[in-house]
């Protein structure tokens, strides 16, 4: 199950998230999202856990918990939507 982790401190590392979520089950992947242009963290991440029951336990145990001075938000990630971003390039006359 893929989990969304929000309200992260900009100093939170993938290793710290691995440790937090690893205490509740096997973590397959941690993806700390960064800005494409600056490389700075954007304040959220995705954590993938192999076992859905362990993932649900992690949501229950970690949602609202303070990590690096911030109360994190943890819930099941929603599928990526297809809309929203800019399309194409240049002007159209």
N, CA, C and O of each residue as an XYZ file, in Angstrom:
372
protein
N       0.847     -1.169      0.000
C       0.000      0.000      0.000
C       0.894      1.235      0.000
O       1.901      1.286      0.707
N       0.520      2.220     -0.794
C       1.275      3.463     -0.866
C       0.615      4.483      0.062
O      -0.595      4.701      0.012
N       1.444      5.103      0.912
C       0.959      6.073      1.882
C       1.474      7.465      1.543
O       2.613      7.636      1.108
N       0.608      8.460      1.752
C       0.990      9.857      1.624
C       1.384     10.347      3.012
O       0.668     10.113      3.985
N       2.524     11.028      3.101
C       2.993     11.582      4.367
C       3.194     13.077      4.150
O       4.066     13.487      3.383
N       2.387     13.886      4.825
C       2.435     15.328      4.620
C       2.837     16.088      5.866
O       2.985     15.516      6.946
N       3.012     17.396      5.694
C       3.407     18.328      6.745
C       4.778     17.990      7.318
O       5.020     18.143      8.515
N       5.668     17.528      6.446
C       7.023     17.180      6.885
C       7.888     18.421      7.033
O       7.735     19.394      6.295
N       8.785     18.373      7.984
C       9.807     19.401      8.118
C      10.739     19.280      6.915
O      10.960     18.185      6.398
N      11.280     20.408      6.478
C      12.216     20.364      5.353
C      13.509     19.655      5.726
O      14.305     19.316      4.850
N      13.724     19.427      7.021
C      14.938     18.723      7.451
C      14.735     17.212      7.582
O      15.693     16.482      7.835
N      13.503     16.738      7.414
C      13.234     15.298      7.511
C      13.883     14.561      6.347
O      13.792     15.000      5.200
N      14.534     13.446      6.639
C      15.233     12.672      5.616
C      14.480     11.381      5.299
O      13.605     10.955      6.053
N      14.833     10.770      4.175
C      14.261      9.467      3.822
C      14.611      8.436      4.885
O      13.801      7.564      5.199
N      15.816      8.534      5.440
C      16.244      7.587      6.468
C      15.369      7.703      7.722
O      15.029      6.696      8.342
N      15.010      8.932      8.088
C      14.162      9.139      9.263
C      12.771      8.540      9.029
O      12.197      7.926      9.929
N      12.237      8.718      7.828
C      10.922      8.148      7.511
C      10.994      6.624      7.471
O      10.077      5.942      7.928
N      12.079      6.097      6.925
C      12.286      4.644      6.897
C      12.239      4.091      8.311
O      11.615      3.059      8.557
N      12.899      4.775      9.244
C      12.932      4.320     10.635
C      11.553      4.416     11.290
O      11.134      3.487     11.981
N      10.846      5.526     11.083
C       9.519      5.714     11.678
C       8.538      4.659     11.190
O       7.852      4.024     11.991
N       8.470      4.471      9.875
C       7.506      3.526      9.310
C       7.976      2.086      9.466
O       7.156      1.175      9.585
N       9.290      1.873      9.467
C       9.846      0.540      9.642
C       9.517     -0.057     10.994
O       9.524     -1.278     11.151
N       9.226      0.787     11.974
C       8.837      0.298     13.300
C       7.461     -0.358     13.274
O       7.073     -1.033     14.228
N       6.720     -0.158     12.175
C       5.363     -0.695     12.068
C       5.221     -1.757     10.989
O       4.132     -2.296     10.789
N       6.321     -2.066     10.286
C       6.266     -3.094      9.255
C       7.358     -2.896      8.225
O       8.190     -1.997      8.343
N       7.343     -3.748      7.214
C       8.371     -3.712      6.174
C       8.087     -2.577      5.191
O       7.005     -2.502      4.608
N       9.072     -1.699      5.017
C       8.962     -0.578      4.088
C       9.658     -0.962      2.791
O      10.837     -1.315      2.788
N       8.927     -0.889      1.703
C       9.494     -1.204      0.391
C      10.235     -0.010     -0.192
O      11.316     -0.162     -0.760
N       9.647      1.193     -0.048
C      10.250      2.378     -0.663
C       9.816      3.632      0.085
O       8.687      3.731      0.566
N      10.740      4.589      0.170
C      10.446      5.923      0.683
C      10.842      6.906     -0.411
O      11.978      6.889     -0.886
N       9.905      7.765     -0.813
C      10.184      8.772     -1.840
C       9.886     10.150     -1.266
O       8.726     10.550     -1.165
N      10.935     10.873     -0.891
C      10.810     12.229     -0.387
C      10.741     13.148     -1.601
O      11.683     13.196     -2.393
N       9.653     13.867     -1.755
C       9.431     14.662     -2.963
C      10.173     15.996     -2.860
O      10.072     16.708     -1.861
N      10.917     16.311     -3.913
C      11.695     17.546     -3.958
C      11.280     18.392     -5.155
O      10.719     17.887     -6.127
N      11.561     19.673     -5.067
C      11.287     20.600     -6.159
C      12.246     20.289     -7.309
O      13.445     20.119     -7.090
N      11.727     20.215     -8.513
C      12.566     19.863     -9.669
C      13.651     20.892     -9.940
O      14.766     20.542    -10.327
N      13.322     22.163     -9.736
C      14.283     23.212    -10.070
C      15.322     23.451     -8.975
O      16.504     23.633     -9.269
N      14.889     23.450     -7.720
C      15.811     23.790     -6.633
C      16.380     22.572     -5.921
O      17.434     22.660     -5.291
N      15.690     21.429     -6.015
C      16.131     20.229     -5.316
C      15.766     20.227     -3.837
O      16.094     19.283     -3.119
N      15.084     21.284     -3.374
C      14.688     21.367     -1.961
C      13.452     20.511     -1.713
O      12.606     20.363     -2.594
N      13.352     19.950     -0.511
C      12.164     19.149     -0.174
C      10.890     19.985     -0.257
O      10.906     21.181      0.035
N       9.784     19.350     -0.657
C       8.514     20.051     -0.785
C       7.596     19.827      0.416
O       6.480     20.346      0.448
N       8.062     19.056      1.403
C       7.287     18.892      2.628
C       6.348     17.698      2.641
O       5.496     17.578      3.521
N       6.508     16.808      1.652
C       5.717     15.579      1.681
C       6.495     14.441      1.049
O       7.496     14.643      0.361
N       5.998     13.230      1.307
C       6.672     12.027      0.807
C       5.643     10.938      0.577
O       4.486     11.053      0.982
N       6.085      9.884     -0.078
C       5.277      8.682     -0.243
C       6.073      7.512      0.326
O       7.265      7.358      0.056
N       5.392      6.699      1.113
C       6.008      5.511      1.699
C       5.212      4.312      1.215
O       3.992      4.272      1.368
N       5.892      3.337      0.633
C       5.234      2.123      0.163
C       5.564      0.985      1.115
O       6.728      0.700      1.396
N       4.504      0.342      1.604
C       4.677     -0.798      2.510
C       4.075     -2.028      1.840
O       3.022     -1.948      1.208
N       4.754     -3.169      1.984
C       4.333     -4.411      1.322
C       3.035     -4.972      1.861
O       2.233     -5.516      1.102
N       2.816     -4.848      3.154
C       1.675     -5.481      3.805
C       0.629     -4.419      4.135
O       0.919     -3.459      4.850
N      -0.607     -4.592      3.607
C      -1.669     -3.607      3.817
C      -2.036     -3.450      5.288
O      -2.323     -2.340      5.738
N      -2.032     -4.549      6.042
C      -2.358     -4.460      7.475
C      -1.310     -3.640      8.218
O      -1.648     -2.837      9.087
N      -0.035     -3.843      7.877
C       1.033     -3.063      8.500
C       0.910     -1.591      8.107
O       1.154     -0.703      8.924
N       0.535     -1.340      6.860
C       0.367      0.034      6.397
C      -0.771      0.722      7.161
O      -0.642      1.878      7.563
N      -1.876      0.013      7.358
C      -3.002      0.580      8.113
C      -2.597      0.862      9.565
O      -2.999      1.872     10.143
N      -1.808     -0.028     10.138
C      -1.306      0.189     11.495
C      -0.420      1.426     11.534
O      -0.515      2.228     12.463
N       0.436      1.587     10.537
C       1.307      2.763     10.477
C       0.473      4.041     10.377
O       0.801      5.040     11.017
N      -0.602      4.024      9.582
C      -1.479      5.194      9.482
C      -2.049      5.529     10.854
O      -1.999      6.679     11.290
N      -2.591      4.518     11.534
C      -3.201      4.727     12.847
C      -2.194      5.223     13.878
O      -2.507      6.094     14.690
N      -0.988      4.669     13.842
C       0.008      4.986     14.862
C       0.786      6.276     14.587
O       1.265      6.915     15.524
N       0.917      6.667     13.318
C       1.785      7.800     12.990
C       1.049      9.075     12.594
O       1.639     10.154     12.646
N      -0.208      8.988     12.203
C      -0.943     10.192     11.821
C      -1.059     11.121     13.027
O      -1.595     10.734     14.066
N      -0.554     12.353     12.886
C      -0.586     13.325     13.968
C       0.623     13.293     14.889
O       0.745     14.138     15.775
N       1.519     12.329     14.694
C       2.717     12.203     15.533
C       3.740     13.258     15.098
O       3.851     13.586     13.916
N       4.479     13.777     16.071
C       5.489     14.786     15.780
C       6.784     14.134     15.294
O       7.345     13.263     15.959
N       7.245     14.571     14.124
C       8.519     14.131     13.558
C       9.286     15.386     13.175
O       8.796     16.203     12.396
N      10.475     15.541     13.715
C      11.307     16.724     13.458
C      10.548     18.023     13.732
O      10.676     18.999     12.992
N       9.753     18.020     14.809
C       9.064     19.228     15.231
C       7.751     19.531     14.533
O       7.157     20.579     14.786
N       7.276     18.643     13.657
C       6.022     18.874     12.939
C       5.114     17.663     13.107
O       5.572     16.522     13.053
N       3.811     17.921     13.313
C       2.827     16.839     13.399
C       2.512     16.383     11.980
O       1.895     17.119     11.209
N       2.936     15.171     11.637
C       2.777     14.690     10.258
C       1.363     14.185      9.995
O       0.646     13.783     10.911
N       0.986     14.216      8.732
C      -0.278     13.666      8.251
C       0.043     12.394      7.493
O       0.902     12.394      6.611
N      -0.639     11.308      7.828
C      -0.409     10.038      7.147
C      -1.756      9.462      6.725
O      -2.651      9.286      7.552
N      -1.893      9.170      5.436
C      -3.091      8.486      4.952
C      -2.758      7.717      3.681
O      -1.663      7.833      3.130
N      -3.724      6.935      3.235
C      -3.510      6.163      2.013
C      -3.420      7.123      0.839
O      -4.246      8.026      0.704
N      -2.418      6.929     -0.010
C      -2.221      7.809     -1.162
C      -3.343      7.589     -2.169
O      -3.783      6.464     -2.403
N      -3.790      8.691     -2.758
C      -4.806      8.613     -3.812
C      -4.090      8.440     -5.144
O      -2.953      8.882     -5.304
N      -4.756      7.795     -6.102
C      -4.141      7.655     -7.424
C      -3.873      9.016     -8.054
O      -4.631      9.965     -7.853
N      -2.802      9.099     -8.807
C      -2.431     10.344     -9.473
C      -3.494     10.706    -10.510
O      -3.912      9.863    -11.303
N      -3.925     11.965    -10.496
C      -4.931     12.396    -11.475
C      -4.248     12.775    -12.778
O      -3.055     13.080    -12.798
N      -5.003     12.756    -13.859
C      -4.437     13.064    -15.169
C      -4.535     14.529    -15.540
O      -3.983     14.937    -16.562
N      -5.216     15.329    -14.747
C      -5.408     16.731    -15.113
C      -4.485     17.650    -14.365
O      -3.687     17.220    -13.532
N      -4.605     18.940    -14.679
C      -3.957     19.921    -13.849
C      -2.762     20.647    -14.410
O      -2.768     21.877    -14.451
N      -1.755     19.956    -14.835
C      -0.499     20.607    -15.183
C      -0.533     21.328    -16.506
O      -1.449     21.132    -17.305
N       0.481     22.178    -16.746
C       0.564     22.884    -18.029
C       0.831     21.912    -19.170
O       1.522     20.906    -19.009
N       0.280     22.232    -20.293
C       0.445     21.373    -21.473
C       1.101     22.160    -22.613
O       0.948     23.377    -22.718
N       1.813     21.456    -23.436
C       2.394     22.072    -24.616
C       3.427     23.127    -24.296
O       3.859     23.257    -23.151
N       3.814     23.862    -25.280
C       4.798     24.916    -25.070
C       4.647     25.983    -26.145
O       4.211     25.701    -27.261
N       5.001     27.167    -25.808
C       4.929     28.250    -26.785
C       3.530     28.815    -26.937
O       2.570     28.325    -26.342
N       3.439     29.850    -27.744
C       2.139     30.511    -27.941
C       1.386     29.864    -29.073
O       1.964     29.326    -30.017
N       0.079     29.932    -28.950
C      -0.781     29.469    -30.035
C      -1.547     30.664    -30.562
O      -2.230     31.350    -29.802
N      -1.440     30.914    -31.836
C      -2.103     32.080    -32.431
C      -3.292     31.678    -33.167
O      -3.981     32.524    -33.736
